[in-house]
Amino acid sequence: MSDVAADVHALIQDLLPVLVPGARFDDVAAEVVLPVGRAEPRAVTTTIVGRCARAPRHEWPGLVEEWLRDVGDRAALAIGEIELLGNVNRLLRLRIVPRTSEATREGFVVTEFGPFFDAMVVIEHPEYGGPLTRERAARLHLSRLGTRAIDNTQKYELIGLNVTERPLTMTESVRLVTKPGSRYVSVALTGLAEYLPRRCPYGALVGVPDHNKVLLYPVTSAAVYGVLPVFADVVAEMHDGSADRCSREIFWWADGHLLPVRERGVPPAELGGIVGRLPEETVRPAGLWRRAAAALRAAVRRTP
């Protein structure tokens, strides 16, 4: 392979001045450096060396020429995007979204966040932003995507979250975590304990109806059995009325994990030990729950 690399690099050096004027070859790093505008994108030769190694020698000049033209086109496109976007690294954000499809995973920068959600890297820009594709990330030579996206989201998006208590039933309240105009409040799922009022030995109910709101109900007693169906109704209604939907499901957060509540009013079976230790509390008639839930829904509608 070393002989192949040396011969391919020699071809690159011969063709570079003709095909990509102004570019240069860094022999030490085995990279083509393409000065375009104020930037210098680089293209490593690993791909073309491997391609030539699998082809007859007489095809190498054509393969190298095709690769260099593609590298030049991609560099020009990348610089055009950088001119429009500015410092792309500062625009990276993280969105917590319901589990995506395999096709989405293959095409976009997405990673698992537990069994029910994914963490998706996006570019925050009003005109040229959106979910980051793997092809775009490679074209823009972006690195440390996860770290940068998390840091930027915490620095620019999770500062100033509003945490307020809203009535849920006649005796119980729910915590509403939101921020006017934000599309990233769902990232609060990565640190739910920060938004709960106290240590929660029995966990908390969690709803993420859209990307601007997280609902939290700290579980303290058997009153949760009456709260569950009301909580589910509120989350479903908020989800269905949202323009930026996240999840219609509700979850029980315990020991740092989210468990789905599959049946209305029934805690997840995995929480048998925790549920068995819940202190008793008188549960009010269901009609009272629903009247109070209407008050919560009206209050939430007024939330920006």
N, C-alpha and C positions, 0 to 999 in steps of 0.2 A: 504493500500500500504506500510505503514511503516513496518508491520510485514513481508511482502513479501521481502522488501529490506533487512531487517536484516537476514532473512534465506538465501537469495541469496548471500549476502556478506559472510556469514559463509561458504557456499559452495565454494566460490571463494578462501577464505583463506585456505581451506582444499586441493583444487586441484592445487593451484598455484605452490607450490614447486615441484610437480610432472610434471605438464604440461609445465610450463615456469620457469625453475630453474633460480634463481637470481632475479626474479621479486619480487615486494613487493606490499602489498595492503595498500593504504592510507585511513584509515577508516574515517577520518575527511572530506576529500574531496571526498570520494567515488570514488576513482580512482585506477586503476592498473598502477603501475609505472614499466616500462620495460627498465632496463639499457642495452643498446646495443651500443657497441663502446664507443664514448665519449658523447653520448646523452642519454636523459632519456625521451622518448616519453611516454605519458600518455593516458589512455583510461578510460573515465567515464563509470559508470555502468548503466546509465539511460536506454540504449537500452536493455541490458540483463534483467534488473529488469522488464521492461515492457513486454518483451517477456515471462518471467516466469509467470507474473501475468495473462496472457491470456491462460496459459497451465495448464494441471493437474500437481499436485505436483510431481508425480512419474517421470515426464519427465524433471524436473528441472536439475538434475545432468548431463544428456546428453546435454541439452541446454547450461549449463554453460561451459561444456567441449568444445563444439563446438565453443562457443564464445571466450574462452581463446586461443584456437589454432589459430583462425582467427586473434585475436589481436596480438598474437606473430608473425604470418606470416607477417601481415601488418607492424608491427614495424620493422622487419628485412628488409623488402623491402624499407621502408622509410629511414632507416639508410643507406642502400646501395645507394639510390639516393642522400642523403645528402653528403655522401663521394665523390660522383662524381661531384656534383654541388657546394659544399661549402655552403656559407651563402645564402640560397635561397631567403631570404627577400631582399637582395641587387640586385637580378636578376629580380625581378618583374618589368614589364613594362606595359604601356597602349597603345593599338592600337585603333584608331578610324576606324571602318569598316562599310560598308553598312549594313543596317538592316539584321540581321541573321534570320534563321528559328527557329521555336519552338523547334525542336529537338536539335539544337545547344544551345539554351538557357537552356535547361534542363541539358545538359551534361557538359557545359563549364561555366566559370566564366565570365558572360556577363551581362551588364546592358544597358538600353536605354540611348542614347545621342540624344535627340530630336526625331522627328518622322521619320527621314530618315537614321540615323546612330546608331551604337551601340558602346559602349566602352568595349573592350575585354582585359582581363588581360592575359599576356603572360610571360613565363620565357625566358629571354634572355641568351641563351647558344648555341654555334655553333653545338653541338652534341646532347644534351639532353633537348633542350629547346622546345618552341612551345606554342600554346594556352594552358592555364591552365584548366584542367578538374576539376570539383567539387570533383571527387573522389580523384584526386591527391592532391588537396588542403587540403582535410580532412586527407589524409594519412600523409602528411608532417606537419600537425598541423599548417597551415598557418592562420594568423589572420590579420585583418585590411588591407585586400587585396587592396581595392580601394585606400585608403590613401597612402599605401606604393608604389603602382604602379604609382600613379600620382606624388608623390614626387621624385621617382627614375627617371621617364621619364623627369621631368623638370630639375633635377640635372645633369643627364648624357646624355640625348638625345636632349633636346631643346636648350642647350647651343651651340652657334656657328652656328646657322642657318644663311644661306646666303640669304639676301633680295636684289634683284637686279631689276632694271627697264629694260624691254625688249620691243621693238617696237611691237605693235599689229596692228595698222593701220597707215596711213600716218600722222595722227595727234595725235593718242592716244597710250599710252603704258600700259603694264600690269606689275604687281609686281609678280616676281617668288620667292617663298620661298622654299629653298631646302637645303640639306646638303649631301655632298658626302658620299655614302655608308650607309646612315641611312634608317631604315625601319619605322621611327616613326614621320616623318614630318607631317603626317596627323593629329597628335595631336594638331597642331597649330590651328585647328578648335575650340579648347576650349578657345582660347584667341585671336581672329582675330584682335581685335583693336590694339594689340601690333605691328602688322605687316603692318598696314596701315599708310600712311604718315601724315595724318591729321584727324581731326574730319570729319566724313562722314554723314552729315545730310540726305543724300539720299541713304545711304547704299553702298554696293559694290557687284559686281559680284564675285562669288566664284566657283572655280573648283578644285577638288581633283582627278586628273586622276590616280595617283598611290601614294603609301605611302611615296614616297620621294619628292613629289612636291605638292605645293598648289599655285594656280593662283588667283590673286586678282586684280580686276579693280574697283578703287574707282569711284562711280558714281557722276558726278558733273553737268551734263547737259543732254539735249536731244540727245547728241551724242551717248548715250548708245544704242539708237535704231539701229544704224549702227554697233555698236560694238558687240551686242548680237550674231548674227549669226556667226561672225568670232571667237568670244570667244568659242562658242559651237563647231565649227570645230576643233579648236586647242585642246580643252579638249578631244574630242572624239579621235582624232588622237594620242595624247599622251597616252591615256588609252589603245587603241588597240595595241600600240607598246610596252607596258610595260610588264615586267616580274613579277611585284608586283602590279597588278591592284587594284585600289580602286573603284572610281565611274566614270561612263561615263556621269552622269548628271551634269547640271550646276544649281547654286543656286543664289538667290539674298539675301544677308545678310542685315538685317535692324532691328534696335532696339534689337540687340542681338539674333535674330532668323534667321534661314535659311528657305527660301521659294523656292520651286522648280520652275524653268522656264520650263513649259511644252511645250511651242511652241517657235520655233526659232524666235527671234526678238520681242517677246511679253512679257512684264513684268508680273509677277504674279498679278492676279486680286486683291489680298489682299493689294497690294501697291497702290491702286487707289489714296489715299490722297497724298502720296509722289510723285508719278508720275505726278500728276496734278500740283505740285509746281516746277517741273524741269525747270531750265532756258533753253531758246531756244539756239540752236547752229546749224550751217549749217552742214548738213550731206553730206559727200563726196560720190561719186559714188561707188557702191558695188565693181567694179573691182579693185579700189585702195585698198579697205579693204583686198581683197583676195591676192593681190600681197604682201602687207606688212605682212599678216599673214604667208606667206611662209617664210619670213625672220625670224619670230619668231620661227617657227617650226625648221628651220635649226639651229638657235642659241640654242634652247632647247636640240636638239640632241647632241650638244657638251657639255652639262652640265653633269658632273659626276653623 
